[in-house]
Structures are given as C-alpha cells and as structure tokens.
Amino acid sequence: MVKEFDLNCIYDSVGRDELKRFFYNDFIGVVDSMIRSTEKQLDINIPNEFRSFLCDFYTEGIAGMLINLFQHPDKYIKTDLLKYLSVIINNSIPAAILNKTVV
C-alpha cells in the first residue's frame, strides 16, 4: 500500500495533473460500473454521452478528493471522507439518472 509520504513525493515529482490522470485511469472503470449497475437497478438506459459525462464528473471528483486528502491531512479524516464520498455517490448517481430521463 502506498503511504501518504510516497504520494507526496510522487505529487512533488509529477504534479497534480499527472497524479490526477493516474488516479483517473484507476477509477474510471469502477465509476462506469457503478453507473451501469445503477441504470440496471433503475431499469433505465441513459445516452452514452451522458454516461460518459457522469463517468468523467465522478472520476475527476474522486481523484481530486484523494489528492486533497494527502495534501491536506489535517482538513479531512480519511474515514469521514470515504463516508462522504459514499453518501454523495450512492444518492446522486441514481438522482442524476432519474432526472436525465425527465430532461
């Protein structure tokens, strides 16, 4: 497991954008799976361009918050941040999918 010190060294070496791209590549598939699973649970199919937008939106948010977590360890408690992300993702993905069908 990568330690916060290691991530800070990587951050200092490659910069925020490159580290965010690294996290993005790790999380985009997971986020896509969550969105498709929610579509299946709701029995709704959203357009590919909207699904792609949602994937980018949530993946960028998760990657950015992970960087913030180790860059500002005094600002966030890890377990709380994970709970916050879970609440936001579990509630907003279904809401976005349901509301997209109305628009």
C-alpha contacts under 8 A as a table, 3 or more apart, distances in Angstrom:
res1	aa1	res2	aa2	distance
2	V	6	D	6.24
2	V	7	L	6.88
3	K	6	D	5.21
3	K	7	L	6.41
4	E	7	L	5.01
4	E	8	N	6.13
4	E	70	F	5.77
5	F	8	N	5.09
5	F	9	C	6.28
6	D	9	C	5.07
6	D	10	I	6.21
7	L	10	I	4.97
7	L	11	Y	5.92
7	L	70	F	7.39
8	N	11	Y	4.86
8	N	12	D	6.04
8	N	70	F	7.17
8	N	71	Q	7.04
9	C	12	D	5.08
9	C	13	S	6.09
10	I	13	S	4.97
10	I	14	V	5.97
10	I	15	G	7.55
10	I	19	L	7.54
11	Y	14	V	5.48
11	Y	15	G	4.88
11	Y	16	R	5.95
11	Y	19	L	6.30
12	D	15	G	5.63
14	V	17	D	7.93
14	V	18	E	5.85
14	V	19	L	6.70
15	G	18	E	5.67
15	G	19	L	6.30
16	R	19	L	5.22
16	R	20	K	5.94
16	R	67	I	7.72
17	D	20	K	5.03
17	D	21	R	6.18
18	E	21	R	5.00
18	E	22	F	6.28
19	L	22	F	4.94
19	L	23	F	6.32
19	L	67	I	8.00
20	K	23	F	5.11
20	K	24	Y	5.90
20	K	60	E	7.58
20	K	63	A	5.63
20	K	64	G	6.55
20	K	67	I	7.45
21	R	24	Y	4.80
21	R	25	N	6.19
22	F	25	N	5.37
22	F	26	D	6.61
23	F	26	D	5.07
23	F	27	F	6.20
23	F	63	A	5.45
24	Y	27	F	5.23
24	Y	28	I	5.77
24	Y	59	T	5.89
24	Y	60	E	6.52
24	Y	63	A	6.07
25	N	28	I	5.74
25	N	29	G	7.74
26	D	29	G	7.06
26	D	30	V	7.80
27	F	30	V	5.19
27	F	31	V	6.13
27	F	59	T	6.02
27	F	63	A	7.82
28	I	31	V	5.21
28	I	32	D	6.07
28	I	55	C	6.37
28	I	56	D	7.31
28	I	59	T	5.72
29	G	32	D	5.04
29	G	33	S	6.17
30	V	33	S	5.13
30	V	34	M	6.30
31	V	34	M	5.03
31	V	35	I	6.24
31	V	55	C	5.81
31	V	58	Y	7.01
31	V	59	T	6.53
32	D	35	I	5.17
32	D	36	R	6.14
32	D	51	R	7.74
32	D	55	C	5.69
33	S	36	R	5.15
33	S	37	S	5.92
34	M	37	S	5.09
34	M	38	T	6.14
35	I	38	T	5.10
35	I	39	E	6.21
35	I	51	R	7.32
35	I	54	L	7.88
35	I	55	C	7.59
35	I	93	I	6.79
36	R	39	E	4.98
36	R	40	K	6.23
37	S	40	K	5.07
37	S	41	Q	6.18
38	T	41	Q	4.98
38	T	42	L	6.07
38	T	93	I	7.41
38	T	94	P	6.32
39	E	42	L	5.18
39	E	43	D	5.77
39	E	44	I	5.04
39	E	45	N	5.89
39	E	46	I	7.44
39	E	94	P	7.81
39	E	97	I	7.15
40	K	43	D	4.83
40	K	44	I	6.42
40	K	45	N	7.66
41	Q	44	I	7.90
42	L	94	P	7.80
44	I	97	I	7.69
44	I	98	L	7.88
46	I	50	F	6.61
46	I	51	R	6.51
46	I	97	I	6.94
46	I	100	K	7.48
46	I	101	T	7.36
47	P	50	F	5.38
47	P	51	R	6.32
48	N	51	R	4.98
48	N	52	S	6.01
49	E	52	S	5.04
49	E	53	F	6.17
50	F	53	F	4.93
50	F	54	L	6.17
51	R	54	L	5.11
51	R	55	C	6.13
52	S	55	C	5.06
52	S	56	D	6.22
53	F	56	D	5.19
53	F	57	F	6.01
54	L	57	F	4.97
54	L	58	Y	6.08
55	C	58	Y	5.53
55	C	59	T	5.88
56	D	59	T	5.21
56	D	60	E	5.87
57	F	60	E	5.43
57	F	61	G	6.25
58	Y	61	G	5.00
58	Y	62	I	6.10
58	Y	89	I	7.90
59	T	62	I	5.19
59	T	63	A	6.05
60	E	63	A	5.18
60	E	64	G	5.97
61	G	64	G	5.16
61	G	65	M	6.11
62	I	65	M	5.19
62	I	66	L	6.19
62	I	85	L	7.69
63	A	66	L	5.21
63	A	67	I	6.39
64	G	67	I	5.20
64	G	68	N	6.22
65	M	68	N	4.86
65	M	69	L	6.02
66	L	69	L	4.98
66	L	70	F	6.75
67	I	70	F	5.64
67	I	71	Q	6.02
68	N	71	Q	4.95
68	N	72	H	5.66
68	N	73	P	7.77
69	L	72	H	5.52
69	L	73	P	5.47
69	L	75	K	7.56
69	L	76	Y	6.15
69	L	78	K	7.22
70	F	73	P	5.24
72	H	75	K	5.47
72	H	76	Y	7.13
73	P	76	Y	5.78
73	P	77	I	7.22
74	D	77	I	7.41
76	Y	80	D	7.24
76	Y	81	L	6.38
77	I	80	D	5.30
77	I	81	L	6.09
78	K	81	L	5.12
78	K	82	L	6.25
79	T	82	L	5.19
79	T	83	K	6.28
80	D	83	K	5.00
80	D	84	Y	6.12
81	L	84	Y	5.01
81	L	85	L	6.14
82	L	85	L	5.13
82	L	86	S	6.09
83	K	86	S	5.04
83	K	87	V	6.17
84	Y	87	V	5.19
84	Y	88	I	6.15
85	L	88	I	5.17
85	L	89	I	5.96
86	S	89	I	5.24
86	S	90	N	5.80
87	V	90	N	5.34
87	V	91	N	6.06
88	I	91	N	5.45
88	I	92	S	5.68
89	I	92	S	5.36
89	I	93	I	5.74
90	N	93	I	6.17
90	N	94	P	7.12
91	N	94	P	6.00
91	N	95	A	6.42
92	S	95	A	4.92
92	S	96	A	5.87
93	I	96	A	5.14
93	I	97	I	6.20
94	P	97	I	5.14
94	P	98	L	6.03
95	A	98	L	5.13
95	A	99	N	5.94
96	A	99	N	5.19
96	A	100	K	5.93
97	I	100	K	5.20
97	I	101	T	6.75
98	L	101	T	5.65
98	L	102	V	7.14
99	N	102	V	5.15
99	N	103	V	6.62
100	K	103	V	5.29
